[in-house]
Amino acid sequence: MAVDDDEARVLDEWSHRLAQALQILDLEVDQELLLDLARKSAGSVIHAAAPVTTFLVGYAAGLEAGTGSAGSKDSSTAAVAKAADVAFQLCEDGHDGGPASEGWADTAQ
């Protein structure tokens, strides 16, 4: 999801302020990835799927990478990419298809 330069600046400032307030130090947010994921899930499922999808991807990435200082920046980045890939694949099937209809053998579930 493309944003203009002013929107990108505001979003960057907001994400830094929020990360500080949540005491998540040195977090680099891949905003373009999250915006693309939100757009794809909103278009593939329903609009409300966008924030839920990005939250679940972040949560799954956090679980995989570890919490606090246990996870490195590289492992966090890899965990986000892995979780986002799963969500993007699921978006391809829309709201009524995907691996849930056949089981979750290829996932961590």
C-alpha positions as CSV (number, residue, x, y, z in Angstrom):
1,M,0.0,0.0,0.0
2,A,1.7,3.1,-1.2
3,V,1.7,6.2,1.0
4,D,3.0,9.6,0.1
5,D,6.2,11.0,1.7
6,D,4.3,13.0,4.3
7,E,2.2,10.0,5.3
8,A,5.4,7.8,5.5
9,R,7.1,10.4,7.7
10,V,4.0,10.6,10.1
11,L,3.7,6.8,10.1
12,D,7.5,6.4,10.9
13,E,7.2,9.0,13.7
14,W,4.1,7.3,15.1
15,S,5.7,3.8,15.1
16,H,8.8,5.1,16.8
17,R,6.7,6.8,19.5
18,L,4.5,3.8,20.0
19,A,7.5,1.4,20.2
20,Q,9.1,3.7,22.8
21,A,5.9,3.9,24.8
22,L,5.6,0.1,24.7
23,Q,9.2,-0.1,25.7
24,I,10.3,-2.0,22.6
25,L,13.7,-0.6,22.1
26,D,15.6,-0.6,18.8
27,L,12.6,-1.9,16.9
28,E,12.7,-1.4,13.1
29,V,9.2,-1.8,11.6
30,D,8.9,-2.9,8.0
31,Q,6.0,-0.6,7.4
32,E,5.8,-1.4,3.6
33,L,5.5,-5.1,4.4
34,L,2.8,-4.5,7.0
35,L,0.9,-2.1,4.7
36,D,1.0,-4.5,1.8
37,L,-0.2,-7.3,4.1
38,A,-3.0,-5.1,5.5
39,R,-4.1,-4.2,1.9
40,K,-4.0,-7.8,0.7
41,S,-5.9,-9.2,3.7
42,A,-8.5,-6.4,3.5
43,G,-9.0,-7.0,-0.2
44,S,-9.0,-10.8,0.1
45,V,-11.2,-11.2,3.1
46,I,-13.0,-8.1,4.5
47,H,-11.7,-4.7,5.5
48,A,-11.6,-5.6,9.2
49,A,-9.1,-8.4,8.4
50,A,-6.3,-5.9,7.9
51,P,-5.6,-5.0,11.6
52,V,-6.3,-8.5,12.8
53,T,-3.9,-10.0,10.2
54,T,-1.1,-7.6,11.0
55,F,-1.6,-8.2,14.7
56,L,-1.5,-11.9,14.4
57,V,1.6,-11.8,12.2
58,G,3.4,-9.6,14.8
59,Y,2.3,-11.9,17.6
60,A,3.4,-15.0,15.8
61,A,6.7,-13.4,14.9
62,G,7.2,-12.4,18.5
63,L,6.6,-15.9,19.7
64,E,9.0,-17.4,17.3
65,A,11.8,-14.8,17.8
66,G,11.6,-14.9,21.5
67,T,10.7,-12.1,23.9
68,G,12.7,-9.2,25.3
69,S,16.4,-9.4,24.7
70,A,16.2,-13.1,23.9
71,G,15.5,-12.5,20.3
72,S,18.0,-10.9,18.0
73,K,17.2,-8.3,15.3
74,D,17.9,-10.9,12.6
75,S,15.7,-13.5,14.2
76,S,12.9,-11.0,14.6
77,T,13.2,-9.9,11.0
78,A,13.1,-13.6,9.8
79,A,10.2,-14.4,12.1
80,V,8.1,-11.5,10.7
81,A,8.9,-12.5,7.1
82,K,7.9,-16.1,7.9
83,A,4.7,-15.1,9.5
84,A,3.9,-12.6,6.8
85,D,4.5,-15.3,4.1
86,V,1.9,-17.5,5.8
87,A,-0.6,-14.7,5.9
88,F,0.0,-13.7,2.2
89,Q,-0.5,-17.3,1.2
90,L,-3.7,-17.5,3.1
91,C,-4.9,-14.3,1.5
92,E,-4.5,-15.9,-1.9
93,D,-7.3,-18.3,-1.0
94,G,-9.7,-15.5,0.2
95,H,-12.0,-15.8,3.2
96,D,-13.3,-19.4,2.6
97,G,-10.3,-21.4,1.4
98,G,-6.8,-22.2,2.4
99,P,-5.1,-24.7,4.5
100,A,-7.7,-24.7,7.2
101,S,-10.0,-26.6,4.9
102,E,-7.4,-29.3,4.5
103,G,-5.7,-29.2,7.9
104,W,-2.6,-27.5,9.1
105,A,0.0,-30.2,8.5
106,D,2.4,-27.8,6.9
107,T,2.3,-25.2,9.7
108,A,3.4,-25.1,13.4
109,Q,-0.2,-25.8,14.5
